[in-house]
Amino acid sequence: MLNICVFRFVKGEEWDSALKYGLIADVYERIGATTKRLEMTDYLVDLFRRTPRGLIDKVVYLTQGRIYPDFAGIEIGVADRLAIRAMALATGQPTERIEEDYKKTGDLGKTVEGLLDKKTQVALFRRPLTVEDVYESLERMAKTTGAGSIDQKLRLLSGLLADATPREAKYLVRTVTGNLRLGIGDMSVLDALAIAYTGDKANRPIIERAYDMSSDLGAVAKTVAEGGLDGIRTFKVTVGKPVQPMRAQRLPTAQEILEKVGGTGAAEYKLDGERLQVHKRNDQVSLFSRRLENVLGQYPDAAELCRTHINAEEAIVECECVAVNPSTGELMAFQELMHRRRKHGIEEAMKAYPVSLFMFDLLYANGEDYTLKPYAERRKALERLIVQDDQVKIVPSLVTGELGKLEAFFEKAIEDGCEGLLIKGLNAPYEAGGRGFSWIKCKREYQSELTDTLDLAIVGAFYGRGRRAGRYGAFLLAAYDEEADIFRTVCKCGTGFTDEDLESFPKILEPHLIPHRHSRVDSKLEADVWFLPQVVIETIAAEITLSPIHTCGVNAVREGSGLALRFPKYTGRPRQDKGPEDATTVKEIIQMYQKQLKRIQT
């Protein structure tokens, strides 16, 4: 029998000087109830202004549903079953009763809230929870490992729940199980920080630059709270903290691309692998995915290659990690590389799917920030830094302003197993977190008049009929609107999914299930269920058409009409390497429609 003491004592005057966790829970409740992004931002501004400046980093992390930035790779690590045991200890209810309620609500947070609402006894020694209490306990849970760790996490969580109000308990349980579900975008937090600590939303780009350099929203919040804009301007690129990746735009023809980059550009192979950001300090190497997850555990062989082939004490380099056929040496498709994304059996996966690294950009080296330097200078420095061989190469590149040479290089890239080309402006800096025309994709499928591939976020689902009865039959997909920081629907997609897909997608989407359309989703359609825009999939379509029911590009072509995909189809390719903000943008779809229209007219 596990004996758990849930009574803790502090001096009453200390309660008043600390930030109550109940205040945060109240704000979460208001955020969850609104579908308006401006209201959400207003709630955050009020919360930040009422937060002691020394605690603002912790409040921001908690609002993101974590205790450290993602790249730290530290999770609280409480599974549903363990949470249910803690709820039973805190409420006095049997686990069977809790599991029964959970089946009805589908939300452990709502379940514990309901149980505590019905609890009639008064806890005489209950004390108000503070942010410090909650954060310290969650941090101890995350760092507890080895023998006895389960019992320790159980003690900590049940102790918190015993002191919590029903509303506080709801958000505590959602946080520890990784299902906070607020869906607050980073841009909303940055807006709120700018307003709360500088008095002007127009200062957000300065704060955003610091975030792009560090990917640590808590650290940025604490710096602007304590040091204002002067403090924020001291942020620098640092080994160990991933830089927000630069993204590319797309155009359909080589001629248009050359014109956009000023007549002459550097064309690089666009390989079908996983983009990695390598951080090296002496022999210590970290590898971060496009989503800024630390994926060192999946690619220990890649890390070893970086140790031996990056000739610098400190460096941040970007590369494409590509699976290689061990028998022929040929490059393999992205789907094959995803066999490396596993927790167990890495040694076997390394043998079956060895990798090569293709270095393509330099962000930092030996104390020098290269993000502000032009591409041409970054490329030369990269060439000096990398020791090349069969496993590690600098991605092939051609500097040209001649259309014929660019098209020939494109065909050569296709022959070599690439997706196409990435054309870069020679004088452009590295736009961390940006998506501009300094980088432009030219992929094979863009040359087709009938189909384009698009990476779209799943924001909702519709129940199936017939063979799909009892499962999701179709998904509501959306493109990302960069300017508004929201997702606008572009199609309802139900084809291309295998039976295995239809079995697996509910499990993949379950952590992102929410009770109503989120404020970052713009939709005229009413889905049967709604999701936070987190999961991205690749689709193809016959063409782009005007639509009265979809909101992508609404009013951009015709008043009252948006744009939609005609005959959309899932390609069988989930984009695990892409976050929601990496999805195809509304602006790109508008441009694709305009190019399509031009082809039809000519």
ABEGO torsion letter per residue (X at the ends): XBBBBABBBBBAAAAAABBBAAAAAAAAAAAAABABAAAAAAAAAAAAAABBAAAAAAAAAAAAGBABBAAAGBBAGBBAAAAAAAAAAAAGBBAAAAAAAAAAAGBAAAAAAAAAAABABBBAABBBBBAAAAAAAAAAAAABBEBGAAAAAAAAAAAAAAABBAAAAAAAAAAAAGAAGAGBBAAAAAAAAAAAAAGBAAAAAAAAAAAAAAGBAAAAAAAAAAAEAAAAAABBBBBGBBBBBBBBBBBABAAAAAAAAGGBBBBBBBBBBBBBBBBBBEABBBBBBAAGBBAAAABAAAAAAAAAABBBABBBBBBBBBBBBAAAGBBBBAAAAAAABBABGAAAAAAABBBBBBBABBABBGGBBAAABBAAAAAAAAAAABBBBAABBBBBBBBBABAAAAAAAAAAAAAAGBAEBBBBBAABBBBBGBBBAABBBBBAAAABAABBBBBBBBABBBBBBEAABGBBABBBBBBBBAAAGBBBBABBBABGBBAAAAAAAAAAAAAABBABBBAABBBABBBABBBBBABBBBBBBABBBBBAABABGBGAABBGBBBBBBGBBBAGBBBAABBAAABBBAAAAAAAAAAAAAAAAX
